[in-house]
Amino acid sequence: MARLKAASAISNSEAHIEMLKCYLRESEIILRALEEQKTTARETLLHEKRLSEARREHLQLQNELSLATEKHSRLTRQKNVLQPA
């Protein structure tokens, strides 16, 4: 039973990591597009706000991915402990 729960937790963790990687790739595309975008003086403030938000979201996704990867490693180690020798 414990091995089944560990396998399920690892599977969920892998799916979460893949989802975060996808979001991170999307945020990189948005961030790159905003950084390359040229703006008029009137649009500069709004553009800077969007760029700042995109950078913040990108950093948050990187942090979430790092935490999810650490959790996944911990779950994998726990599963290995539960496996019979």
C-alpha positions in Angstrom: 0.0 0.0 0.0 2.8 2.4 0.9 4.6 1.6 -2.3 1.4 2.3 -4.3 1.0 5.7 -2.6 4.7 6.5 -3.2 4.3 5.6 -6.9 1.2 7.7 -7.2 2.9 10.7 -5.5 5.9 10.4 -7.8 3.6 10.3 -10.9 1.7 13.4 -9.7 5.0 15.1 -9.0 6.3 14.3 -12.5 3.1 15.7 -14.0 3.4 18.9 -11.9 7.0 19.4 -12.9 6.2 19.0 -16.6 3.3 21.5 -16.3 5.7 24.0 -14.6 8.3 23.5 -17.3 5.6 24.2 -19.9 4.5 27.4 -18.1 8.2 28.4 -17.8 8.8 28.1 -21.5 5.6 30.1 -22.2 6.8 32.8 -19.8 10.2 32.9 -21.4 8.6 33.5 -24.8 6.4 36.3 -23.4 9.3 37.9 -21.6 11.5 37.8 -24.7 8.8 39.3 -26.8 8.3 42.1 -24.3 12.0 42.8 -24.0 12.3 43.1 -27.8 9.2 45.2 -28.2 9.7 48.9 -29.1 7.4 51.4 -27.5 6.4 55.0 -27.9 6.9 57.4 -25.0 3.2 57.2 -24.2 3.3 53.4 -24.0 6.5 53.1 -22.0 5.0 53.1 -18.5 2.5 50.3 -19.4 5.2 48.4 -21.2 7.5 48.6 -18.2 4.7 47.4 -16.0 4.0 44.4 -18.2 7.7 43.6 -18.5 8.1 43.8 -14.7 5.1 41.4 -14.2 6.4 39.0 -16.8 9.8 38.9 -15.1 8.2 38.4 -11.7 6.0 35.5 -13.0 9.1 34.0 -14.7 11.0 34.1 -11.5 8.1 32.6 -9.5 7.8 29.8 -12.0 11.5 29.1 -11.7 11.2 28.9 -7.9 8.2 26.6 -8.1 9.9 24.3 -10.5 13.0 24.2 -8.2 10.8 23.3 -5.2 8.8 20.7 -7.2 12.0 19.1 -8.4 13.4 18.9 -4.8 10.1 17.4 -3.6 10.2 14.9 -6.5 13.7 13.8 -5.6 12.7 13.4 -1.9 9.7 11.2 -3.0 11.9 9.1 -5.2 14.4 8.5 -2.3 11.5 7.6 0.0 10.1 5.2 -2.6 13.5 3.5 -2.9 13.6 3.1 0.8 10.2 1.3 0.7 11.3 -1.1 -2.0 12.3 -4.6 -0.7 16.0 -5.4 -0.9 
